[in-house]
């Protein structure tokens, strides 16, 4: 189980919960979020995302950027900045300081 603030991501059941309430999340968006959270603080390139949670499926940048946008929405809290950072031309980084495993 990955934990960030009020969010719990059950990696086995593929469920996201906020304060115990399940949030519907598309499978690829959830896979992308889990991949980034497991590598918190580390820059993850588009190619690495394609090789990892995208299963080697060659896609343009648009579907990846959409998955990142939706993952940001999943972890949205009132007024708090997104824990997913875009590093232009390089990739993405999960910057959530409170990440933990339970």
C-alpha positions as CSV (number, residue, x, y, z in Angstrom):
1,X,0.0,0.0,0.0
2,X,1.4,3.4,-1.0
3,X,0.3,6.4,1.1
4,X,0.4,10.1,0.3
5,X,-1.4,12.4,2.7
6,X,-5.1,11.3,2.8
7,X,-4.6,9.0,-0.2
8,X,-4.0,5.2,-0.1
9,X,-3.1,3.3,-3.2
10,X,-3.6,-0.5,-2.9
11,X,-1.2,-1.9,-5.4
12,X,-2.7,-5.4,-5.2
13,X,-6.4,-4.5,-5.5
14,X,-5.6,-1.5,-7.8
15,X,-7.8,0.9,-5.7
16,X,-7.2,4.5,-4.7
17,X,-8.9,5.7,-1.6
18,X,-9.1,9.2,-0.1
19,X,-9.9,9.2,3.6
20,X,-11.1,5.6,3.1
21,X,-13.4,6.4,0.2
22,X,-12.6,4.7,-3.2
23,X,-11.9,6.9,-6.1
24,X,-12.4,5.6,-9.7
25,X,-9.2,5.7,-11.7
26,X,-8.4,4.4,-15.1
27,X,-6.1,1.4,-15.1
28,X,-3.2,3.1,-17.1
29,X,-3.5,6.3,-15.0
30,X,-3.2,4.2,-11.8
31,X,-0.3,2.2,-13.2
32,X,1.5,5.5,-14.1
33,X,0.8,6.9,-10.6
34,X,2.1,3.8,-8.9
35,X,5.2,3.8,-11.0
36,X,6.0,7.4,-10.2
37,X,5.2,7.0,-6.5
38,X,7.5,3.9,-6.2
39,X,10.3,6.1,-7.6
40,X,9.5,9.2,-5.5
41,X,12.1,11.9,-5.9
42,X,13.6,10.4,-9.0
43,X,13.2,11.7,-12.6
44,X,11.3,9.3,-14.8
45,X,11.5,9.7,-18.5
46,X,8.8,9.2,-21.1
47,X,10.7,6.2,-22.5
48,X,10.9,4.7,-19.0
49,X,7.1,5.1,-18.6
50,X,6.6,3.4,-21.9
51,X,8.8,0.5,-21.0
52,X,7.2,0.3,-17.5
53,X,3.5,0.8,-16.8
54,X,2.7,1.3,-20.5
55,X,4.0,-2.2,-21.3
56,X,6.3,-1.2,-24.2
57,X,3.4,0.1,-26.2
58,X,4.7,2.9,-28.4
59,X,2.6,6.0,-27.9
60,X,2.9,9.7,-28.7
61,X,3.4,12.2,-25.9
62,X,-0.3,13.1,-25.7
63,X,-1.6,9.9,-24.0
64,X,1.3,10.1,-21.4
65,X,0.6,13.7,-20.7
66,X,-3.1,12.9,-20.3
67,X,-2.4,10.1,-17.9
68,X,-0.2,12.5,-15.9
69,X,-2.9,15.2,-15.9
70,X,-5.4,12.6,-14.6
71,X,-3.0,11.3,-12.0
72,X,-2.6,14.9,-10.7
73,X,-6.4,15.2,-10.5
74,X,-6.6,12.0,-8.5
75,X,-4.2,13.4,-5.9
76,X,-5.7,16.9,-5.9
77,X,-6.2,18.5,-2.5
78,X,-7.6,21.9,-1.7
79,X,-4.9,24.5,-2.5
80,X,-2.0,22.1,-2.4
81,X,0.4,21.9,-5.3
82,X,0.5,18.7,-7.3
83,X,3.1,16.1,-6.0
84,X,3.8,15.3,-9.7
85,X,6.3,17.6,-11.3
86,X,7.0,18.0,-15.0
87,X,10.6,18.5,-15.9
88,X,10.4,19.9,-19.5
89,X,12.1,17.8,-22.1
90,X,13.1,15.2,-19.5
91,X,10.2,13.5,-17.8
92,X,8.2,13.5,-14.5
93,X,9.0,13.3,-10.8
94,X,6.8,12.4,-7.8
95,X,7.8,15.0,-5.2
96,X,5.3,14.1,-2.5
97,X,7.3,14.3,0.7
98,X,4.8,12.3,2.8
99,X,5.0,9.1,0.7
100,X,5.1,6.0,2.7
101,X,4.2,2.3,2.7
102,X,1.8,0.7,5.1
